[in-house]
């Protein structure tokens, strides 16, 4: 079994746990900005400590700063919009739709890195598009029961674009610079952006449960540090067009936890949408 595949599975499990914590933060009414700030700061601190203690060397500092800046901005945007979307639309709809950023990642990987798509992978992209149709239709049918359907879908759209940009920038970092150095700088920048965002939203009424926000952000940060490092190491020795779809299936873990713990309903349309999303991810790996 290839090393990149094993690392991808580890990243899948840890990132799935991290994404479920987005749901926990939303359910507990935590302030999204506080949760994100603690999350980013935790990863930045851990990455810096391990980078300084390790033997990794950065040969091109300007390149590291540039790719870290792009990744930090994109990942922060994806994280904030993801959590906010979960406050408006059920997790069983949010998670599958946001993970369709994998389609954009695969298309970029094919055009830039010249990865070759098999017939199965092309079918996977088509099925991925069907997921949007199925879950969007189901959401509109149940529209009146949601807090802000239109706003939720707008937030998910931003999360998809931002998530794709974050994944692509991670590939460039894994290939051409120090993984730990990249994580340290990227998450330090994301922490600064989060702090500035917190300052701008002092009157935010999205939640004041700061104690839970700190605890959830801390656990989220530890899970992300381990999972993202495994993801970068996988990208350093494997193809983006295969690794991204594998790790992209982590939303299924978050959905399972959401159903088991928060008793979210699995309607026929949602089950079909989730099944199609999983099938899409599987086909994209073939």
C-alpha positions in Angstrom: 0.0 0.0 0.0 1.5 3.4 -1.0 2.7 5.7 1.7 0.7 8.6 0.4 -2.5 6.5 0.7 -1.9 5.6 4.3 -1.2 9.2 5.1 -4.4 10.2 3.3 -6.4 7.9 5.5 -4.9 9.3 8.6 -5.7 12.8 7.4 -9.2 11.7 6.5 -10.0 10.5 10.1 -8.5 13.5 11.8 -10.0 16.1 9.5 -13.4 14.4 9.8 -13.1 14.9 13.6 -12.1 18.5 13.1 -15.1 19.2 10.8 -17.5 17.7 13.3 -16.3 20.2 15.9 -17.5 22.9 13.5 -21.0 21.5 14.1 -20.4 21.3 17.9 -19.3 25.0 17.9 -22.5 25.9 15.9 -24.8 23.9 18.2 -23.4 25.3 21.4 -23.8 28.9 20.1 -20.1 29.6 20.3 -18.8 32.8 18.8 -17.4 31.7 15.5 -14.6 34.3 15.5 -13.4 33.2 19.0 -13.5 29.5 18.0 -11.5 30.2 14.8 -9.0 32.4 16.6 -8.1 29.7 19.2 -8.1 27.0 16.5 -5.7 28.9 14.3 -3.5 30.0 17.2 -3.2 26.4 18.5 -2.0 25.1 15.1 0.4 28.0 14.7 2.0 27.4 18.1 2.3 23.6 17.6 3.8 24.0 14.1 6.3 26.6 15.3 7.5 24.5 18.2 8.0 21.4 16.0 9.6 23.4 13.2 12.1 25.0 15.6 12.8 21.7 17.3 13.2 19.9 14.0 15.7 19.9 11.1 13.6 21.2 8.2 15.2 24.0 6.2 13.5 26.8 4.3 15.5 27.7 1.1 13.1 30.2 -0.5 11.6 32.5 2.2 9.7 34.8 -0.2 8.0 31.8 -1.8 7.1 30.4 1.6 5.6 33.7 2.7 3.5 34.0 -0.5 2.1 30.5 -0.5 1.4 30.8 3.3 -0.4 34.1 2.8 -2.7 32.6 0.1 -3.4 29.5 2.2 -4.1 31.5 5.4 -6.6 33.8 3.8 -8.3 31.0 1.9 -8.5 28.6 4.8 -9.7 31.2 7.2 -12.5 32.2 4.8 -13.4 28.6 4.3 -13.5 27.9 8.1 -15.6 30.9 9.0 -18.2 30.5 6.2 -18.4 26.7 6.9 -19.3 27.3 10.6 -21.7 30.1 9.8 -23.4 27.9 7.1 -23.9 25.2 9.7 -26.0 27.7 11.8 -28.4 28.1 8.8 -28.6 24.8 7.1 -28.4 21.2 8.5 -25.0 19.5 8.6 -26.3 16.6 6.3 -26.6 19.2 3.6 -23.7 21.6 4.4 -20.9 18.9 4.6 -21.5 17.2 1.3 -22.0 20.4 -0.7 -18.9 22.1 0.7 -16.7 19.0 0.0 -17.5 19.5 -3.7 -14.5 21.8 -3.8 -12.8 18.6 -4.6 -14.1 18.9 -8.2 -12.4 22.2 -8.6 -9.2 20.8 -7.1 -9.2 17.8 -9.5 -9.8 20.0 -12.5 -6.9 22.3 -11.6 -4.6 19.3 -10.9 -5.4 17.9 -14.3 -4.8 21.2 -16.2 -1.7 22.3 -14.2 0.0 19.2 -13.0 -1.2 17.2 -16.1 -2.7 14.4 -14.1 -4.7 12.2 -16.4 -8.3 11.5 -15.6 -9.7 8.1 -16.1 -13.3 7.5 -17.4 -14.2 6.6 -13.8 -12.9 10.0 -12.5 -14.8 11.9 -15.2 -18.0 10.0 -14.1 -17.1 11.0 -10.5 -17.1 14.7 -11.4 -20.5 14.4 -13.1 -22.0 12.6 -10.1 -20.5 15.3 -7.8 -22.5 17.9 -9.7 -25.6 15.8 -9.2 -25.1 16.1 -5.5 -25.6 19.8 -5.7 -28.9 19.3 -7.6 -30.3 16.7 -5.2 -29.4 18.5 -1.9 -30.3 21.9 -3.2 -33.7 20.7 -4.3 -34.3 19.0 -0.9 -33.3 22.2 0.9 -35.7 24.3 -1.1 -38.6 21.9 -0.4 -37.9 22.3 3.3 -37.0 26.0 3.0 -39.4 27.5 5.6 -37.8 25.3 8.4 -34.4 26.8 7.8 -33.2 30.0 9.5 -31.6 31.5 6.4 -31.5 29.2 3.3 -30.3 31.8 0.8 -27.6 33.1 3.2 -26.5 29.5 3.9 -26.0 28.6 0.3 -24.1 31.8 -0.3 -21.8 31.0 2.5 -21.3 27.4 1.2 -20.4 28.8 -2.2 -17.6 31.0 -0.6 -16.5 27.9 1.4 -16.2 25.8 -1.7 -14.1 28.3 -3.6 -11.9 29.1 -0.6 -11.5 25.4 0.2 -10.3 24.7 -3.3 -7.8 27.5 -3.2 -6.5 26.3 0.2 -6.0 22.8 -1.1 -4.2 23.9 -4.2 -1.8 26.2 -2.3 -1.1 23.3 0.1 0.1 21.2 -2.9 2.5 23.9 -3.9 3.8 24.2 -0.3 4.2 20.4 0.0 6.3 20.3 -3.2 8.5 23.3 -2.8 9.0 24.2 0.8 9.1 23.0 4.4 5.7 21.5 5.5 6.1 22.6 9.2 7.5 26.0 8.2 4.5 26.4 5.9 2.1 25.4 8.6 3.7 27.7 11.2 3.6 30.8 8.9 0.3 30.1 7.4 -1.5 29.6 10.7 0.3 32.5 12.3 -1.1 34.7 9.5 -4.5 33.1 9.9 -4.4 33.8 13.6 -3.6 37.5 12.9 -6.5 37.6 10.4 -8.8 36.0 13.0 -7.8 38.5 15.6 -8.5 41.4 13.2 -11.8 39.9 12.4 -12.6 39.5 16.1 -11.7 43.2 16.6 -14.0 44.2 13.8 -16.9 42.2 15.2 -16.9 43.1 18.9 -20.7 43.5 18.7 -21.2 40.1 17.0 -24.3 38.5 18.4 -23.5 35.1 16.8 -22.6 33.7 20.2 -21.0 34.7 23.5 -20.1 31.2 24.8 -16.4 32.0 25.0 -15.4 29.2 27.4 -16.7 26.5 25.0 -15.3 28.3 22.1 -11.8 28.2 23.6 -12.1 24.5 24.5 -13.5 23.5 21.1 -11.0 25.7 19.2 -8.1 24.0 21.2 -9.2 20.5 20.4 -10.0 21.5 16.8 -6.4 22.9 16.5 -4.8 19.7 17.7 -6.8 17.5 15.4 -6.0 19.8 12.4 -2.3 20.0 13.2 -1.9 16.2 13.1 -4.3 15.8 10.1 -3.0 18.7 8.0 0.6 17.6 8.5 -0.3 14.1 7.4 -2.1 15.6 4.4 1.0 17.7 3.4 3.3 14.7 3.7 0.9 12.7 1.5 0.9 15.6 -1.1 4.7 15.6 -1.1 4.8 12.0 -2.5 1.4 11.5 -4.1 -0.9 13.0 -6.7 -3.2 15.9 -5.7 -6.0 14.6 -8.0 -6.2 11.4 -5.9 -5.3 12.5 -2.4 -7.8 15.4 -2.3 -10.8 13.2 -3.1 -9.7 10.6 -0.4 -9.3 13.2 2.3 -12.4 15.0 1.0 -14.6 12.1 2.2 -14.0 13.3 5.8 -17.4 15.0 5.7 -19.0 11.5 6.1 -17.4 11.2 9.6 -18.8 14.6 10.6 -22.3 13.7 9.2 -22.3 10.3 11.1 -21.5 12.1 14.3 -24.1 14.8 13.7 -26.8 12.1 13.2 -25.7 10.1 16.2 -25.2 12.9 18.6 -27.5 15.7 17.4 -30.2 13.4 16.0 -30.3 15.2 12.6 -32.8 13.6 10.3 -31.6 11.6 7.3 -34.4 12.2 4.7 -34.4 10.1 1.5 -33.0 13.0 -0.4 -30.2 13.6 2.0 -29.3 9.9 2.0 -29.2 9.9 -1.8 -27.1 13.1 -1.8 -24.6 11.7 0.7 -24.4 8.4 -1.1 -23.8 10.2 -4.5 -21.1 12.3 -2.8 -19.4 9.3 -1.4 -19.7 7.5 -4.8 -18.2 10.6 -6.5 -15.2 10.6 -4.1 -14.6 6.9 -4.7 -14.8 7.2 -8.4 -12.4 10.1 -8.4 -9.7 7.9 -6.8 -9.9 5.2 -9.5 
